[in-house]
């Protein structure tokens, strides 16, 4: 059996736990660094209520989700 002092056990546990948190944080930062890109052809601007919204359909006319008016690109 291995004899372990209480303070040494707490220190080892804390170091292990902090290392796990550091690794998870580093992987999370890598995910955040990805660039998001939105094609300008999917961004619509309502001429009635001035609401900017995204519509991924490639129709020439889109309906505003806020006021319901039809907009032309």
CHARMM internal coordinates of N, CA and C (Angstrom, degrees):
IC EDIT
DIST 1 N 1 CA 1.4456
DIST 1 CA 1 C 1.5145
ANGL 1 N 1 CA 1 C 108.88
DIST 1 C 2 N 1.3380
ANGL 1 CA 1 C 2 N 115.43
DIHE 1 N 1 CA 1 C 2 N 141.52
DIST 2 N 2 CA 1.4573
ANGL 1 C 2 N 2 CA 121.02
DIHE 1 CA 1 C 2 N 2 CA -178.83
DIST 2 CA 2 C 1.5190
ANGL 2 N 2 CA 2 C 108.84
DIHE 1 C 2 N 2 CA 2 C -93.18
DIST 2 C 3 N 1.3265
ANGL 2 CA 2 C 3 N 115.74
DIHE 2 N 2 CA 2 C 3 N 125.46
DIST 3 N 3 CA 1.4571
ANGL 2 C 3 N 3 CA 120.27
DIHE 2 CA 2 C 3 N 3 CA 175.43
DIST 3 CA 3 C 1.5273
ANGL 3 N 3 CA 3 C 108.81
DIHE 2 C 3 N 3 CA 3 C -84.65
DIST 3 C 4 N 1.3223
ANGL 3 CA 3 C 4 N 115.11
DIHE 3 N 3 CA 3 C 4 N 130.97
DIST 4 N 4 CA 1.4465
ANGL 3 C 4 N 4 CA 120.48
DIHE 3 CA 3 C 4 N 4 CA -176.73
DIST 4 CA 4 C 1.5138
ANGL 4 N 4 CA 4 C 108.75
DIHE 3 C 4 N 4 CA 4 C -133.92
DIST 4 C 5 N 1.3195
ANGL 4 CA 4 C 5 N 115.43
DIHE 4 N 4 CA 4 C 5 N 126.84
DIST 5 N 5 CA 1.4566
ANGL 4 C 5 N 5 CA 120.89
DIHE 4 CA 4 C 5 N 5 CA 177.77
DIST 5 CA 5 C 1.5319
ANGL 5 N 5 CA 5 C 108.75
DIHE 4 C 5 N 5 CA 5 C -68.35
DIST 5 C 6 N 1.3221
ANGL 5 CA 5 C 6 N 117.12
DIHE 5 N 5 CA 5 C 6 N 147.66
DIST 6 N 6 CA 1.4642
ANGL 5 C 6 N 6 CA 121.51
DIHE 5 CA 5 C 6 N 6 CA -177.64
DIST 6 CA 6 C 1.5219
ANGL 6 N 6 CA 6 C 112.16
DIHE 5 C 6 N 6 CA 6 C -60.89
DIST 6 C 7 N 1.3324
ANGL 6 CA 6 C 7 N 118.64
DIHE 6 N 6 CA 6 C 7 N -45.84
DIST 7 N 7 CA 1.4599
ANGL 6 C 7 N 7 CA 121.89
DIHE 6 CA 6 C 7 N 7 CA -178.61
DIST 7 CA 7 C 1.5369
ANGL 7 N 7 CA 7 C 111.14
DIHE 6 C 7 N 7 CA 7 C -66.62
DIST 7 C 8 N 1.3358
ANGL 7 CA 7 C 8 N 117.22
DIHE 7 N 7 CA 7 C 8 N -35.64
DIST 8 N 8 CA 1.4540
ANGL 7 C 8 N 8 CA 120.25
DIHE 7 CA 7 C 8 N 8 CA 176.74
DIST 8 CA 8 C 1.5270
ANGL 8 N 8 CA 8 C 110.51
DIHE 7 C 8 N 8 CA 8 C -67.77
DIST 8 C 9 N 1.2976
ANGL 8 CA 8 C 9 N 117.88
DIHE 8 N 8 CA 8 C 9 N -38.87
DIST 9 N 9 CA 1.4648
ANGL 8 C 9 N 9 CA 121.74
DIHE 8 CA 8 C 9 N 9 CA 177.84
DIST 9 CA 9 C 1.5239
ANGL 9 N 9 CA 9 C 111.60
DIHE 8 C 9 N 9 CA 9 C -64.46
DIST 9 C 10 N 1.3237
ANGL 9 CA 9 C 10 N 116.89
DIHE 9 N 9 CA 9 C 10 N -43.83
DIST 10 N 10 CA 1.4627
ANGL 9 C 10 N 10 CA 120.66
DIHE 9 CA 9 C 10 N 10 CA 177.63
DIST 10 CA 10 C 1.5232
ANGL 10 N 10 CA 10 C 110.18
DIHE 9 C 10 N 10 CA 10 C -64.33
DIST 10 C 11 N 1.3146
ANGL 10 CA 10 C 11 N 118.61
DIHE 10 N 10 CA 10 C 11 N -40.38
DIST 11 N 11 CA 1.4646
ANGL 10 C 11 N 11 CA 122.90
DIHE 10 CA 10 C 11 N 11 CA 179.03
DIST 11 CA 11 C 1.5249
ANGL 11 N 11 CA 11 C 110.85
DIHE 10 C 11 N 11 CA 11 C -63.36
DIST 11 C 12 N 1.3196
ANGL 11 CA 11 C 12 N 116.97
DIHE 11 N 11 CA 11 C 12 N -46.20
DIST 12 N 12 CA 1.4641
ANGL 11 C 12 N 12 CA 120.19
DIHE 11 CA 11 C 12 N 12 CA 179.06
DIST 12 CA 12 C 1.5201
ANGL 12 N 12 CA 12 C 111.50
DIHE 11 C 12 N 12 CA 12 C -64.06
DIST 12 C 13 N 1.3125
ANGL 12 CA 12 C 13 N 116.64
DIHE 12 N 12 CA 12 C 13 N -40.37
DIST 13 N 13 CA 1.4621
ANGL 12 C 13 N 13 CA 120.71
DIHE 12 CA 12 C 13 N 13 CA 177.63
DIST 13 CA 13 C 1.5226
ANGL 13 N 13 CA 13 C 110.50
DIHE 12 C 13 N 13 CA 13 C -63.39
DIST 13 C 14 N 1.3254
ANGL 13 CA 13 C 14 N 117.93
DIHE 13 N 13 CA 13 C 14 N -43.64
DIST 14 N 14 CA 1.4599
ANGL 13 C 14 N 14 CA 121.80
DIHE 13 CA 13 C 14 N 14 CA -179.77
DIST 14 CA 14 C 1.5291
ANGL 14 N 14 CA 14 C 110.71
DIHE 13 C 14 N 14 CA 14 C -64.83
DIST 14 C 15 N 1.3272
ANGL 14 CA 14 C 15 N 117.66
DIHE 14 N 14 CA 14 C 15 N -42.60
DIST 15 N 15 CA 1.4617
ANGL 14 C 15 N 15 CA 121.12
DIHE 14 CA 14 C 15 N 15 CA 179.08
DIST 15 CA 15 C 1.5247
ANGL 15 N 15 CA 15 C 110.01
DIHE 14 C 15 N 15 CA 15 C -63.77
DIST 15 C 16 N 1.2995
ANGL 15 CA 15 C 16 N 118.19
DIHE 15 N 15 CA 15 C 16 N -43.78
DIST 16 N 16 CA 1.4566
ANGL 15 C 16 N 16 CA 122.13
DIHE 15 CA 15 C 16 N 16 CA 178.54
DIST 16 CA 16 C 1.5260
ANGL 16 N 16 CA 16 C 111.00
DIHE 15 C 16 N 16 CA 16 C -61.38
DIST 16 C 17 N 1.3363
ANGL 16 CA 16 C 17 N 116.90
DIHE 16 N 16 CA 16 C 17 N -46.62
DIST 17 N 17 CA 1.4585
ANGL 16 C 17 N 17 CA 122.03
DIHE 16 CA 16 C 17 N 17 CA -179.33
DIST 17 CA 17 C 1.5286
ANGL 17 N 17 CA 17 C 111.32
DIHE 16 C 17 N 17 CA 17 C -64.25
DIST 17 C 18 N 1.3258
ANGL 17 CA 17 C 18 N 117.46
DIHE 17 N 17 CA 17 C 18 N -42.32
DIST 18 N 18 CA 1.4644
ANGL 17 C 18 N 18 CA 120.64
DIHE 17 CA 17 C 18 N 18 CA 179.19
DIST 18 CA 18 C 1.5210
ANGL 18 N 18 CA 18 C 111.71
DIHE 17 C 18 N 18 CA 18 C -67.25
DIST 18 C 19 N 1.3184
ANGL 18 CA 18 C 19 N 117.94
DIHE 18 N 18 CA 18 C 19 N -35.04
DIST 19 N 19 CA 1.4648
ANGL 18 C 19 N 19 CA 120.63
DIHE 18 CA 18 C 19 N 19 CA 176.05
DIST 19 CA 19 C 1.5258
ANGL 19 N 19 CA 19 C 111.37
DIHE 18 C 19 N 19 CA 19 C -65.23
DIST 19 C 20 N 1.3089
ANGL 19 CA 19 C 20 N 117.49
DIHE 19 N 19 CA 19 C 20 N -40.06
DIST 20 N 20 CA 1.4575
ANGL 19 C 20 N 20 CA 121.05
DIHE 19 CA 19 C 20 N 20 CA 177.26
DIST 20 CA 20 C 1.5268
ANGL 20 N 20 CA 20 C 109.92
DIHE 19 C 20 N 20 CA 20 C -63.27
DIST 20 C 21 N 1.3313
ANGL 20 CA 20 C 21 N 117.41
DIHE 20 N 20 CA 20 C 21 N -43.78
DIST 21 N 21 CA 1.4619
ANGL 20 C 21 N 21 CA 120.71
DIHE 20 CA 20 C 21 N 21 CA 177.72
DIST 21 CA 21 C 1.5257
ANGL 21 N 21 CA 21 C 111.64
DIHE 20 C 21 N 21 CA 21 C -63.08
DIST 21 C 22 N 1.3217
ANGL 21 CA 21 C 22 N 118.17
DIHE 21 N 21 CA 21 C 22 N -39.35
DIST 22 N 22 CA 1.4574
ANGL 21 C 22 N 22 CA 122.37
DIHE 21 CA 21 C 22 N 22 CA 178.36
DIST 22 CA 22 C 1.5255
ANGL 22 N 22 CA 22 C 111.07
DIHE 21 C 22 N 22 CA 22 C -63.27
DIST 22 C 23 N 1.3103
ANGL 22 CA 22 C 23 N 117.02
DIHE 22 N 22 CA 22 C 23 N -43.20
DIST 23 N 23 CA 1.4698
ANGL 22 C 23 N 23 CA 120.85
DIHE 22 CA 22 C 23 N 23 CA 179.38
DIST 23 CA 23 C 1.5253
ANGL 23 N 23 CA 23 C 110.35
DIHE 22 C 23 N 23 CA 23 C -64.95
DIST 23 C 24 N 1.3258
ANGL 23 CA 23 C 24 N 117.56
DIHE 23 N 23 CA 23 C 24 N -43.87
DIST 24 N 24 CA 1.4619
ANGL 23 C 24 N 24 CA 120.17
DIHE 23 CA 23 C 24 N 24 CA 178.43
DIST 24 CA 24 C 1.5245
ANGL 24 N 24 CA 24 C 111.64
DIHE 23 C 24 N 24 CA 24 C -64.12
DIST 24 C 25 N 1.3197
ANGL 24 CA 24 C 25 N 117.54
DIHE 24 N 24 CA 24 C 25 N -38.73
DIST 25 N 25 CA 1.4591
ANGL 24 C 25 N 25 CA 121.94
DIHE 24 CA 24 C 25 N 25 CA 178.27
DIST 25 CA 25 C 1.5232
ANGL 25 N 25 CA 25 C 111.13
DIHE 24 C 25 N 25 CA 25 C -64.45
DIST 25 C 26 N 1.3386
ANGL 25 CA 25 C 26 N 116.95
DIHE 25 N 25 CA 25 C 26 N -42.22
DIST 26 N 26 CA 1.4574
ANGL 25 C 26 N 26 CA 120.42
DIHE 25 CA 25 C 26 N 26 CA -179.96
DIST 26 CA 26 C 1.5285
ANGL 26 N 26 CA 26 C 111.28
DIHE 25 C 26 N 26 CA 26 C -65.05
DIST 26 C 27 N 1.3230
ANGL 26 CA 26 C 27 N 118.20
DIHE 26 N 26 CA 26 C 27 N -40.55
DIST 27 N 27 CA 1.4634
ANGL 26 C 27 N 27 CA 120.42
DIHE 26 CA 26 C 27 N 27 CA 176.73
DIST 27 CA 27 C 1.5231
ANGL 27 N 27 CA 27 C 111.00
DIHE 26 C 27 N 27 CA 27 C -66.82
DIST 27 C 28 N 1.3207
ANGL 27 CA 27 C 28 N 117.49
DIHE 27 N 27 CA 27 C 28 N -35.29
DIST 28 N 28 CA 1.4614
ANGL 27 C 28 N 28 CA 121.09
DIHE 27 CA 27 C 28 N 28 CA 176.98
DIST 28 CA 28 C 1.5111
ANGL 28 N 28 CA 28 C 112.25
DIHE 27 C 28 N 28 CA 28 C -67.16
DIST 28 C 29 N 1.3148
ANGL 28 CA 28 C 29 N 117.71
DIHE 28 N 28 CA 28 C 29 N -37.13
DIST 29 N 29 CA 1.4623
ANGL 28 C 29 N 29 CA 121.27
DIHE 28 CA 28 C 29 N 29 CA 178.04
DIST 29 CA 29 C 1.5213
ANGL 29 N 29 CA 29 C 110.71
DIHE 28 C 29 N 29 CA 29 C -67.28
DIST 29 C 30 N 1.3086
ANGL 29 CA 29 C 30 N 117.52
DIHE 29 N 29 CA 29 C 30 N -34.13
DIST 30 N 30 CA 1.4575
ANGL 29 C 30 N 30 CA 120.56
DIHE 29 CA 29 C 30 N 30 CA 179.01
DIST 30 CA 30 C 1.5309
ANGL 30 N 30 CA 30 C 109.99
DIHE 29 C 30 N 30 CA 30 C -65.39
DIST 30 C 31 N 1.3206
ANGL 30 CA 30 C 31 N 116.97
DIHE 30 N 30 CA 30 C 31 N -37.78
DIST 31 N 31 CA 1.4567
ANGL 30 C 31 N 31 CA 120.70
DIHE 30 CA 30 C 31 N 31 CA 178.79
DIST 31 CA 31 C 1.5286
ANGL 31 N 31 CA 31 C 111.05
DIHE 30 C 31 N 31 CA 31 C -67.78
DIST 31 C 32 N 1.3373
ANGL 31 CA 31 C 32 N 118.21
DIHE 31 N 31 CA 31 C 32 N -34.88
DIST 32 N 32 CA 1.4529
ANGL 31 C 32 N 32 CA 121.52
DIHE 31 CA 31 C 32 N 32 CA -178.82
DIST 32 CA 32 C 1.5219
ANGL 32 N 32 CA 32 C 112.17
DIHE 31 C 32 N 32 CA 32 C -72.87
DIST 32 C 33 N 1.3100
ANGL 32 CA 32 C 33 N 118.15
DIHE 32 N 32 CA 32 C 33 N -24.84
DIST 33 N 33 CA 1.4524
ANGL 32 C 33 N 33 CA 121.36
DIHE 32 CA 32 C 33 N 33 CA -175.65
DIST 33 CA 33 C 1.5177
ANGL 33 N 33 CA 33 C 113.74
DIHE 32 C 33 N 33 CA 33 C -76.56
DIST 33 C 34 N 1.2862
ANGL 33 CA 33 C 34 N 117.96
DIHE 33 N 33 CA 33 C 34 N -6.07
DIST 34 N 34 CA 1.4548
ANGL 33 C 34 N 34 CA 120.25
DIHE 33 CA 33 C 34 N 34 CA 178.22
DIST 34 CA 34 C 1.5250
ANGL 34 N 34 CA 34 C 109.33
DIHE 33 C 34 N 34 CA 34 C -68.77
DIST 34 C 35 N 1.3096
ANGL 34 CA 34 C 35 N 115.84
DIHE 34 N 34 CA 34 C 35 N 135.47
DIST 35 N 35 CA 1.4500
ANGL 34 C 35 N 35 CA 121.11
DIHE 34 CA 34 C 35 N 35 CA -179.74
DIST 35 CA 35 C 1.5263
ANGL 35 N 35 CA 35 C 110.34
DIHE 34 C 35 N 35 CA 35 C -80.51
DIST 35 C 36 N 1.2992
ANGL 35 CA 35 C 36 N 114.90
DIHE 35 N 35 CA 35 C 36 N 133.30
DIST 36 N 36 CA 1.4464
ANGL 35 C 36 N 36 CA 120.71
DIHE 35 CA 35 C 36 N 36 CA 175.42
DIST 36 CA 36 C 1.5227
ANGL 36 N 36 CA 36 C 107.88
DIHE 35 C 36 N 36 CA 36 C -97.17
DIST 36 C 37 N 1.3006
ANGL 36 CA 36 C 37 N 116.02
DIHE 36 N 36 CA 36 C 37 N 136.96
DIST 37 N 37 CA 1.4572
ANGL 36 C 37 N 37 CA 120.41
DIHE 36 CA 36 C 37 N 37 CA -177.76
DIST 37 CA 37 C 1.5157
ANGL 37 N 37 CA 37 C 108.84
DIHE 36 C 37 N 37 CA 37 C -129.88
DIST 37 C 38 N 1.3121
ANGL 37 CA 37 C 38 N 115.70
DIHE 37 N 37 CA 37 C 38 N 130.73
DIST 38 N 38 CA 1.4562
ANGL 37 C 38 N 38 CA 121.67
DIHE 37 CA 37 C 38 N 38 CA 177.11
DIST 38 CA 38 C 1.5185
ANGL 38 N 38 CA 38 C 107.77
DIHE 37 C 38 N 38 CA 38 C -121.52
DIST 38 C 39 N 1.3109
ANGL 38 CA 38 C 39 N 115.44
DIHE 38 N 38 CA 38 C 39 N 122.94
DIST 39 N 39 CA 1.4556
ANGL 38 C 39 N 39 CA 120.78
DIHE 38 CA 38 C 39 N 39 CA -179.97
DIST 39 CA 39 C 1.5281
ANGL 39 N 39 CA 39 C 109.39
DIHE 38 C 39 N 39 CA 39 C -67.99
DIST 39 C 40 N 1.3215
ANGL 39 CA 39 C 40 N 118.48
DIHE 39 N 39 CA 39 C 40 N 131.74
DIST 40 N 40 CA 1.4772
ANGL 39 C 40 N 40 CA 120.45
DIHE 39 CA 39 C 40 N 40 CA -178.26
DIST 40 CA 40 C 1.5260
ANGL 40 N 40 CA 40 C 114.15
DIHE 39 C 40 N 40 CA 40 C -61.97
DIST 40 C 41 N 1.3248
ANGL 40 CA 40 C 41 N 117.97
DIHE 40 N 40 CA 40 C 41 N -19.66
DIST 41 N 41 CA 1.4652
ANGL 40 C 41 N 41 CA 118.34
DIHE 40 CA 40 C 41 N 41 CA -179.89
DIST 41 CA 41 C 1.5293
ANGL 41 N 41 CA 41 C 112.15
DIHE 40 C 41 N 41 CA 41 C -72.40
DIST 41 C 42 N 1.3290
ANGL 41 CA 41 C 42 N 118.26
DIHE 41 N 41 CA 41 C 42 N -14.39
DIST 42 N 42 CA 1.4586
ANGL 41 C 42 N 42 CA 121.71
DIHE 41 CA 41 C 42 N 42 CA 177.54
DIST 42 CA 42 C 1.5273
ANGL 42 N 42 CA 42 C 112.75
DIHE 41 C 42 N 42 CA 42 C -94.24
DIST 42 C 43 N 1.3196
ANGL 42 CA 42 C 43 N 118.01
DIHE 42 N 42 CA 42 C 43 N -5.87
DIST 43 N 43 CA 1.4615
ANGL 42 C 43 N 43 CA 122.21
DIHE 42 CA 42 C 43 N 43 CA 179.59
DIST 43 CA 43 C 1.5193
ANGL 43 N 43 CA 43 C 108.74
DIHE 42 C 43 N 43 CA 43 C -92.08
DIST 43 C 44 N 1.3116
ANGL 43 CA 43 C 44 N 116.28
DIHE 43 N 43 CA 43 C 44 N 122.83
DIST 44 N 44 CA 1.4542
ANGL 43 C 44 N 44 CA 122.04
DIHE 43 CA 43 C 44 N 44 CA -177.98
DIST 44 CA 44 C 1.5206
ANGL 44 N 44 CA 44 C 109.74
DIHE 43 C 44 N 44 CA 44 C -116.07
DIST 44 C 45 N 1.3298
ANGL 44 CA 44 C 45 N 116.25
DIHE 44 N 44 CA 44 C 45 N 151.34
DIST 45 N 45 CA 1.4551
ANGL 44 C 45 N 45 CA 122.95
DIHE 44 CA 44 C 45 N 45 CA 178.96
DIST 45 CA 45 C 1.5215
ANGL 45 N 45 CA 45 C 108.20
DIHE 44 C 45 N 45 CA 45 C -127.17
DIST 45 C 46 N 1.3258
ANGL 45 CA 45 C 46 N 116.22
DIHE 45 N 45 CA 45 C 46 N 121.35
DIST 46 N 46 CA 1.4591
ANGL 45 C 46 N 46 CA 120.73
DIHE 45 CA 45 C 46 N 46 CA -179.20
DIST 46 CA 46 C 1.5314
ANGL 46 N 46 CA 46 C 109.58
DIHE 45 C 46 N 46 CA 46 C -76.82
DIST 46 C 47 N 1.3285
ANGL 46 CA 46 C 47 N 115.81
DIHE 46 N 46 CA 46 C 47 N 129.21
DIST 47 N 47 CA 1.4634
ANGL 46 C 47 N 47 CA 119.94
DIHE 46 CA 46 C 47 N 47 CA -178.73
DIST 47 CA 47 C 1.5295
ANGL 47 N 47 CA 47 C 112.47
DIHE 46 C 47 N 47 CA 47 C -80.97
DIST 47 C 48 N 1.3263
ANGL 47 CA 47 C 48 N 117.93
DIHE 47 N 47 CA 47 C 48 N -12.60
DIST 48 N 48 CA 1.4629
ANGL 47 C 48 N 48 CA 121.02
DIHE 47 CA 47 C 48 N 48 CA -178.77
DIST 48 CA 48 C 1.5310
ANGL 48 N 48 CA 48 C 111.39
DIHE 47 C 48 N 48 CA 48 C -93.70
DIST 48 C 49 N 1.3337
ANGL 48 CA 48 C 49 N 117.10
DIHE 48 N 48 CA 48 C 49 N -54.90
DIST 49 N 49 CA 1.4710
ANGL 48 C 49 N 49 CA 120.36
DIHE 48 CA 48 C 49 N 49 CA -175.67
DIST 49 CA 49 C 1.5278
ANGL 49 N 49 CA 49 C 112.92
DIHE 48 C 49 N 49 CA 49 C -103.85
DIST 49 C 50 N 1.3184
ANGL 49 CA 49 C 50 N 118.71
DIHE 49 N 49 CA 49 C 50 N 2.90
DIST 50 N 50 CA 1.4734
ANGL 49 C 50 N 50 CA 126.02
DIHE 49 CA 49 C 50 N 50 CA 179.48
DIST 50 CA 50 C 1.5273
ANGL 50 N 50 CA 50 C 112.82
DIHE 49 C 50 N 50 CA 50 C 57.65
DIST 50 C 51 N 1.3000
ANGL 50 CA 50 C 51 N 116.70
DIHE 50 N 50 CA 50 C 51 N 33.74
DIST 51 N 51 CA 1.4650
ANGL 50 C 51 N 51 CA 122.24
DIHE 50 CA 50 C 51 N 51 CA 179.00
DIST 51 CA 51 C 1.5293
ANGL 51 N 51 CA 51 C 108.94
DIHE 50 C 51 N 51 CA 51 C -91.62
DIST 51 C 52 N 1.3125
ANGL 51 CA 51 C 52 N 117.09
DIHE 51 N 51 CA 51 C 52 N 132.21
DIST 52 N 52 CA 1.4549
ANGL 51 C 52 N 52 CA 121.96
DIHE 51 CA 51 C 52 N 52 CA 176.27
DIST 52 CA 52 C 1.5222
ANGL 52 N 52 CA 52 C 108.12
DIHE 51 C 52 N 52 CA 52 C -97.96
DIST 52 C 53 N 1.3215
ANGL 52 CA 52 C 53 N 116.34
DIHE 52 N 52 CA 52 C 53 N 127.87
DIST 53 N 53 CA 1.4632
ANGL 52 C 53 N 53 CA 120.40
DIHE 52 CA 52 C 53 N 53 CA -177.19
DIST 53 CA 53 C 1.5180
ANGL 53 N 53 CA 53 C 110.19
DIHE 52 C 53 N 53 CA 53 C -142.37
DIST 53 C 54 N 1.3309
ANGL 53 CA 53 C 54 N 115.60
DIHE 53 N 53 CA 53 C 54 N 169.48
DIST 54 N 54 CA 1.4553
ANGL 53 C 54 N 54 CA 122.56
DIHE 53 CA 53 C 54 N 54 CA -177.20
DIST 54 CA 54 C 1.5179
ANGL 54 N 54 CA 54 C 108.86
DIHE 53 C 54 N 54 CA 54 C -113.38
DIST 54 C 55 N 1.3217
ANGL 54 CA 54 C 55 N 115.66
DIHE 54 N 54 CA 54 C 55 N 129.61
DIST 55 N 55 CA 1.4548
ANGL 54 C 55 N 55 CA 122.06
DIHE 54 CA 54 C 55 N 55 CA 176.34
DIST 55 CA 55 C 1.5210
ANGL 55 N 55 CA 55 C 106.85
DIHE 54 C 55 N 55 CA 55 C -132.75
DIST 55 C 56 N 1.3183
ANGL 55 CA 55 C 56 N 117.79
DIHE 55 N 55 CA 55 C 56 N 114.79
DIST 56 N 56 CA 1.4657
ANGL 55 C 56 N 56 CA 121.12
DIHE 55 CA 55 C 56 N 56 CA -174.19
DIST 56 CA 56 C 1.5217
ANGL 56 N 56 CA 56 C 113.03
DIHE 55 C 56 N 56 CA 56 C -85.29
DIST 56 C 57 N 1.2990
ANGL 56 CA 56 C 57 N 118.41
DIHE 56 N 56 CA 56 C 57 N -3.55
DIST 57 N 57 CA 1.4628
ANGL 56 C 57 N 57 CA 120.29
DIHE 56 CA 56 C 57 N 57 CA 175.79
DIST 57 CA 57 C 1.5206
ANGL 57 N 57 CA 57 C 108.66
DIHE 56 C 57 N 57 CA 57 C -79.86
DIST 57 C 58 N 1.3047
ANGL 57 CA 57 C 58 N 116.02
DIHE 57 N 57 CA 57 C 58 N 147.69
DIST 58 N 58 CA 1.4513
ANGL 57 C 58 N 58 CA 119.88
DIHE 57 CA 57 C 58 N 58 CA -177.24
DIST 58 CA 58 C 1.5306
ANGL 58 N 58 CA 58 C 112.02
DIHE 57 C 58 N 58 CA 58 C -97.62
DIST 58 C 59 N 1.3095
ANGL 58 CA 58 C 59 N 116.84
DIHE 58 N 58 CA 58 C 59 N 40.93
DIST 59 N 59 CA 1.4571
ANGL 58 C 59 N 59 CA 121.87
DIHE 58 CA 58 C 59 N 59 CA 176.79
DIST 59 CA 59 C 1.5259
ANGL 59 N 59 CA 59 C 109.03
DIHE 58 C 59 N 59 CA 59 C -81.21
DIST 59 C 60 N 1.3408
ANGL 59 CA 59 C 60 N 118.07
DIHE 59 N 59 CA 59 C 60 N 149.76
DIST 60 N 60 CA 1.4635
ANGL 59 C 60 N 60 CA 119.34
DIHE 59 CA 59 C 60 N 60 CA 178.34
DIST 60 CA 60 C 1.5329
ANGL 60 N 60 CA 60 C 112.97
DIHE 59 C 60 N 60 CA 60 C -74.40
DIST 60 C 61 N 1.3402
ANGL 60 CA 60 C 61 N 116.75
DIHE 60 N 60 CA 60 C 61 N -18.46
DIST 61 N 61 CA 1.4639
ANGL 60 C 61 N 61 CA 121.25
DIHE 60 CA 60 C 61 N 61 CA 179.31
DIST 61 CA 61 C 1.5241
ANGL 61 N 61 CA 61 C 108.21
DIHE 60 C 61 N 61 CA 61 C -124.37
DIST 61 C 62 N 1.3370
ANGL 61 CA 61 C 62 N 115.67
DIHE 61 N 61 CA 61 C 62 N 136.97
DIST 62 N 62 CA 1.4596
ANGL 61 C 62 N 62 CA 121.13
DIHE 61 CA 61 C 62 N 62 CA -178.83
DIST 62 CA 62 C 1.5235
ANGL 62 N 62 CA 62 C 109.46
DIHE 61 C 62 N 62 CA 62 C -129.97
DIST 62 C 63 N 1.3267
ANGL 62 CA 62 C 63 N 115.85
DIHE 62 N 62 CA 62 C 63 N 151.06
DIST 63 N 63 CA 1.4600
ANGL 62 C 63 N 63 CA 121.85
DIHE 62 CA 62 C 63 N 63 CA 178.84
DIST 63 CA 63 C 1.5265
ANGL 63 N 63 CA 63 C 109.02
DIHE 62 C 63 N 63 CA 63 C -100.48
DIST 63 C 64 N 1.3250
ANGL 63 CA 63 C 64 N 115.88
DIHE 63 N 63 CA 63 C 64 N 129.74
DIST 64 N 64 CA 1.4710
ANGL 63 C 64 N 64 CA 121.40
DIHE 63 CA 63 C 64 N 64 CA -179.65
DIST 64 CA 64 C 1.5310
ANGL 64 N 64 CA 64 C 109.76
DIHE 63 C 64 N 64 CA 64 C -70.03
DIST 64 C 65 N 1.3382
ANGL 64 CA 64 C 65 N 117.87
DIHE 64 N 64 CA 64 C 65 N 130.00
DIST 65 N 65 CA 1.4714
ANGL 64 C 65 N 65 CA 119.79
DIHE 64 CA 64 C 65 N 65 CA -179.73
DIST 65 CA 65 C 1.5262
ANGL 65 N 65 CA 65 C 113.23
DIHE 64 C 65 N 65 CA 65 C -71.77
DIST 65 C 66 N 1.3161
ANGL 65 CA 65 C 66 N 118.21
DIHE 65 N 65 CA 65 C 66 N -19.35
DIST 66 N 66 CA 1.4635
ANGL 65 C 66 N 66 CA 120.97
DIHE 65 CA 65 C 66 N 66 CA -177.67
DIST 66 CA 66 C 1.5316
ANGL 66 N 66 CA 66 C 112.12
DIHE 65 C 66 N 66 CA 66 C -86.57
DIST 66 C 67 N 1.3254
ANGL 66 CA 66 C 67 N 116.68
DIHE 66 N 66 CA 66 C 67 N -53.93
DIST 67 N 67 CA 1.4739
ANGL 66 C 67 N 67 CA 118.46
DIHE 66 CA 66 C 67 N 67 CA -174.40
DIST 67 CA 67 C 1.5260
ANGL 67 N 67 CA 67 C 113.43
DIHE 66 C 67 N 67 CA 67 C -107.61
DIST 67 C 68 N 1.3297
ANGL 67 CA 67 C 68 N 118.66
DIHE 67 N 67 CA 67 C 68 N -13.34
DIST 68 N 68 CA 1.4532
ANGL 67 C 68 N 68 CA 121.58
DIHE 67 CA 67 C 68 N 68 CA 176.58
DIST 68 CA 68 C 1.5203
ANGL 68 N 68 CA 68 C 114.91
DIHE 67 C 68 N 68 CA 68 C 85.86
DIST 68 C 69 N 1.3344
ANGL 68 CA 68 C 69 N 117.80
DIHE 68 N 68 CA 68 C 69 N 4.23
DIST 69 N 69 CA 1.4656
ANGL 68 C 69 N 69 CA 119.09
DIHE 68 CA 68 C 69 N 69 CA 179.30
DIST 69 CA 69 C 1.5173
ANGL 69 N 69 CA 69 C 110.54
DIHE 68 C 69 N 69 CA 69 C -79.84
DIST 69 C 70 N 1.3194
ANGL 69 CA 69 C 70 N 114.95
DIHE 69 N 69 CA 69 C 70 N 157.62
DIST 70 N 70 CA 1.4546
ANGL 69 C 70 N 70 CA 120.87
DIHE 69 CA 69 C 70 N 70 CA -179.50
DIST 70 CA 70 C 1.5261
ANGL 70 N 70 CA 70 C 108.98
DIHE 69 C 70 N 70 CA 70 C -93.72
DIST 70 C 71 N 1.3461
ANGL 70 CA 70 C 71 N 114.79
DIHE 70 N 70 CA 70 C 71 N 137.96
DIST 71 N 71 CA 1.4590
ANGL 70 C 71 N 71 CA 121.07
DIHE 70 CA 70 C 71 N 71 CA -178.40
DIST 71 CA 71 C 1.5053
ANGL 71 N 71 CA 71 C 109.83
DIHE 70 C 71 N 71 CA 71 C -125.01
DIST 71 C 72 N 1.3246
ANGL 71 CA 71 C 72 N 115.41
DIHE 71 N 71 CA 71 C 72 N 145.43
DIST 72 N 72 CA 1.4493
ANGL 71 C 72 N 72 CA 121.70
DIHE 71 CA 71 C 72 N 72 CA 178.56
DIST 72 CA 72 C 1.5190
ANGL 72 N 72 CA 72 C 108.35
DIHE 71 C 72 N 72 CA 72 C -111.26
DIST 72 C 73 N 1.3106
ANGL 72 CA 72 C 73 N 116.83
DIHE 72 N 72 CA 72 C 73 N 138.24
DIST 73 N 73 CA 1.4576
ANGL 72 C 73 N 73 CA 121.38
DIHE 72 CA 72 C 73 N 73 CA -178.20
DIST 73 CA 73 C 1.4850
ANGL 73 N 73 CA 73 C 110.54
DIHE 72 C 73 N 73 CA 73 C -70.62
END
COOR INIT
IC SEED 1 N 1 CA 1 C
IC BUILD
